């Protein structure tokens, strides 16, 4: 098993010149799947400052690529973007669910696929400045089909597109979903090829 | 100039089976740099549903790699993660600022660098399910030094780490900042090498 290289491990140490100590936290807005919290922190120079945080349970996404180098993507309307997006199958963690189990569940539900193996590729903090949201991205190695069963309130459509085309669309800024950007870059880097 | 491949352009079309029509939007929580909105939408089957959105102005990040294949990273405490993170220089857009100008400004302010050219690599929607946040990532080609001037309230520290080490740390799940994950994957894929 590999380890985090020393250069990086050292840079991630809790340097006292950087640490902000949290004094208290209270939820200031409660949503149906994320909350906003107010955290009072003490800065390294002793000053107090309020921080606003979006708290979310996090999720998992899964990269499925077939023998013809096509990637499985879910088309769906995204209200925040006001448009249809294409995204690798993904979803948020159910209560007590591991990221790996979540990835397997979403792969079956959204894409009707099961993998022999789910290989961890990366975990992404989507907006580290103000949210604890974390999405773990897995590569689904060894695919076979199962009946799919999308959530009743999800209007989605599954497509298989050439990975090279999706990479080009990422480079044009037309595909922006971060899990999908990570997926096609990892493919181009040779990290998720059979 | 390249175009978005037809396969992807077609998948991004506003398919009526997917479109959610927004009826109204109101801000339900106002923060200092993001707001939460409530949007009432009509689903493709005619049902009405509320959606919660984190509205943010978006930002830009910049990948700076030197001749020794070390990447410029900012160490800072992140309250949402409760730890020190390493992230490529980045920040949110000032009023009226273009993403490219923002990237150039952050590169100068945080890292004390100026680039001959800023090459667009990708734009990332960090949490597309519930936020319109969009970060544009540029590769800074042709670096030279200028005096740096971090914001007064930012406690940050700039380090140059071997890109290969940071990639390994991404693969271990120890570096999760999405801009940085995209940066090192793009490097491994050969998209930001001199």
Contacts between the chains, C-beta under 8 A, distances in Angstrom:
chain1	res1	chain2	res2	distance
A	2	B	168	6.5
A	2	B	171	7.6
A	2	B	172	6.5
A	3	B	172	7.2
A	4	B	168	7.2
A	4	B	169	4.9
A	4	B	172	5.0
A	4	B	174	4.4
A	5	B	162	7.5
A	5	B	165	3.7
A	5	B	168	5.3
A	5	B	169	6.2
A	7	B	161	5.0
A	7	B	162	6.1
A	7	B	165	4.8
A	8	B	86	6.9
A	8	B	161	6.0
A	8	B	165	5.3
A	8	B	166	6.0
A	8	B	168	7.6
A	8	B	169	4.1
A	8	B	174	6.5
A	8	B	175	6.5
A	9	B	169	7.8
A	9	B	174	7.4
A	11	B	73	7.0
A	11	B	75	5.6
A	11	B	84	7.5
A	11	B	86	5.1
A	11	B	159	5.2
A	11	B	161	6.2
A	12	B	75	7.9
A	12	B	83	7.1
A	12	B	84	5.4
A	12	B	85	7.4
A	12	B	86	6.5
A	12	B	174	6.6
A	12	B	175	7.8
A	13	B	84	6.6
A	14	B	83	6.8
A	14	B	84	5.7
A	15	B	75	6.9
A	15	B	84	6.1
A	15	B	157	6.9
A	17	B	155	6.5
A	17	B	157	6.9
A	18	B	75	6.4
A	18	B	76	6.1
A	18	B	77	4.5
A	18	B	84	5.6
A	18	B	155	5.3
A	18	B	156	7.5
A	18	B	157	6.5
A	19	B	77	5.5
A	19	B	84	7.7
A	20	B	77	4.7
A	20	B	79	5.8
A	20	B	155	7.7
A	22	B	79	6.6
A	22	B	82	7.5
A	28	B	29	6.8
A	29	B	28	6.8
A	29	B	29	4.0
A	29	B	36	5.7
A	31	B	36	7.0
A	31	B	52	4.7
A	32	B	52	6.4
A	33	B	52	7.5
A	33	B	130	7.3
A	34	B	52	7.1
A	34	B	54	7.6
A	34	B	130	6.3
A	36	B	29	5.7
A	36	B	31	7.0
A	36	B	36	6.2
A	39	B	79	5.6
A	41	B	79	5.9
A	43	B	153	7.5
A	43	B	155	6.5
A	44	B	155	5.1
A	45	B	155	7.8
A	49	B	153	7.4
A	51	B	79	4.6
A	52	B	31	4.7
A	52	B	32	6.4
A	52	B	33	7.4
A	52	B	34	7.2
A	53	B	79	6.4
A	53	B	80	4.9
A	54	B	34	7.6
A	54	B	54	5.9
A	54	B	80	7.7
A	54	B	131	7.9
A	55	B	80	7.9
A	56	B	127	7.5
A	73	B	11	7.0
A	75	B	11	5.6
A	75	B	12	7.9
A	75	B	15	6.9
A	75	B	18	6.4
A	76	B	18	6.1
A	77	B	18	4.5
A	77	B	19	5.5
A	77	B	20	4.7
A	78	B	128	5.3
A	78	B	129	7.1
A	79	B	20	5.8
A	79	B	22	6.6
A	79	B	39	5.6
A	79	B	41	5.9
A	79	B	51	4.6
A	79	B	53	6.4
A	80	B	53	4.9
A	80	B	54	7.7
A	80	B	55	8.0
A	80	B	125	7.8
A	80	B	128	6.6
A	80	B	129	7.6
A	80	B	130	6.3
A	80	B	131	5.5
A	80	B	132	4.2
A	81	B	125	6.5
A	81	B	128	6.2
A	81	B	132	6.3
A	82	B	22	7.5
A	83	B	12	7.1
A	83	B	14	6.8
A	84	B	11	7.5
A	84	B	12	5.4
A	84	B	13	6.6
A	84	B	14	5.7
A	84	B	15	6.1
A	84	B	18	5.6
A	84	B	19	7.7
A	85	B	12	7.4
A	85	B	125	7.7
A	85	B	128	6.0
A	86	B	8	6.9
A	86	B	11	5.2
A	86	B	12	6.5
A	87	B	128	6.7
A	120	B	171	7.6
A	120	B	173	6.8
A	121	B	171	7.2
A	122	B	170	5.1
A	122	B	171	6.7
A	122	B	173	7.1
A	122	B	176	7.6
A	122	B	181	5.2
A	122	B	185	7.7
A	123	B	173	4.5
A	123	B	176	4.7
A	124	B	126	7.9
A	124	B	176	5.8
A	124	B	177	7.9
A	124	B	178	4.4
A	124	B	181	5.5
A	125	B	80	7.8
A	125	B	81	6.5
A	125	B	85	7.7
A	125	B	176	4.4
A	125	B	177	5.6
A	125	B	178	6.1
A	126	B	124	7.9
A	126	B	126	3.1
A	126	B	127	4.2
A	126	B	131	7.8
A	126	B	133	7.7
A	126	B	178	5.6
A	127	B	56	7.5
A	127	B	126	4.2
A	127	B	127	6.0
A	127	B	131	6.8
A	127	B	133	5.4
A	127	B	178	7.9
A	128	B	78	5.3
A	128	B	80	6.6
A	128	B	81	6.3
A	128	B	85	6.0
A	128	B	87	6.7
A	128	B	176	7.4
A	128	B	177	5.0
A	128	B	178	7.4
A	129	B	78	7.1
A	129	B	80	7.6
A	129	B	92	8.0
A	130	B	33	7.3
A	130	B	34	6.3
A	130	B	80	6.3
A	131	B	54	7.9
A	131	B	80	5.5
A	131	B	126	7.8
A	131	B	127	6.8
A	132	B	80	4.2
A	132	B	81	6.3
A	133	B	126	7.6
A	133	B	127	5.4
A	134	B	176	6.3
A	136	B	173	7.4
A	153	B	43	7.6
A	153	B	49	7.4
A	155	B	17	6.5
A	155	B	18	5.4
A	155	B	20	7.7
A	155	B	43	6.5
A	155	B	44	5.1
A	155	B	45	7.8
A	156	B	18	7.5
A	157	B	15	6.9
A	157	B	17	6.8
A	157	B	18	6.5
A	159	B	11	5.2
A	161	B	7	5.0
A	161	B	8	6.0
A	161	B	11	6.2
A	162	B	5	7.5
A	162	B	7	6.1
A	165	B	5	3.7
A	165	B	7	4.8
A	165	B	8	5.3
A	166	B	8	6.0
A	168	B	2	6.5
A	168	B	4	7.2
A	168	B	5	5.3
A	168	B	8	7.6
A	169	B	4	4.9
A	169	B	5	6.2
A	169	B	8	4.1
A	169	B	9	7.8
A	170	B	122	5.1
A	171	B	2	7.5
A	171	B	120	7.6
A	171	B	121	7.2
A	171	B	122	6.7
A	171	B	191	7.6
A	172	B	2	6.5
A	172	B	3	7.2
A	172	B	4	5.0
A	173	B	120	6.7
A	173	B	122	7.1
A	173	B	123	4.5
A	173	B	136	7.4
A	174	B	4	4.4
A	174	B	8	6.5
A	174	B	9	7.4
A	174	B	12	6.6
A	175	B	8	6.5
A	175	B	12	7.8
A	176	B	122	7.6
A	176	B	123	4.7
A	176	B	124	5.9
A	176	B	125	4.4
A	176	B	128	7.3
A	176	B	134	6.3
A	177	B	124	7.9
A	177	B	125	5.6
A	177	B	128	5.0
A	178	B	124	4.3
A	178	B	125	6.1
A	178	B	126	5.6
A	178	B	127	7.9
A	178	B	128	7.4
A	178	B	178	5.1
A	178	B	182	7.6
A	181	B	122	5.2
A	181	B	124	5.5
A	181	B	182	5.9
A	182	B	178	7.6
A	182	B	181	5.9
A	182	B	182	6.7
A	182	B	185	6.4
A	185	B	122	7.7
A	185	B	182	6.4
A	185	B	185	3.7
A	185	B	186	5.7
A	185	B	188	7.9
A	185	B	189	5.4
A	185	B	191	7.7
A	186	B	185	5.7
A	188	B	185	7.9
A	188	B	189	3.8
A	188	B	190	7.7
A	188	B	191	7.5
A	189	B	185	5.4
A	189	B	188	3.8
A	189	B	189	4.3
A	190	B	188	7.8
A	191	B	171	7.6
A	191	B	185	7.7
A	191	B	188	7.4
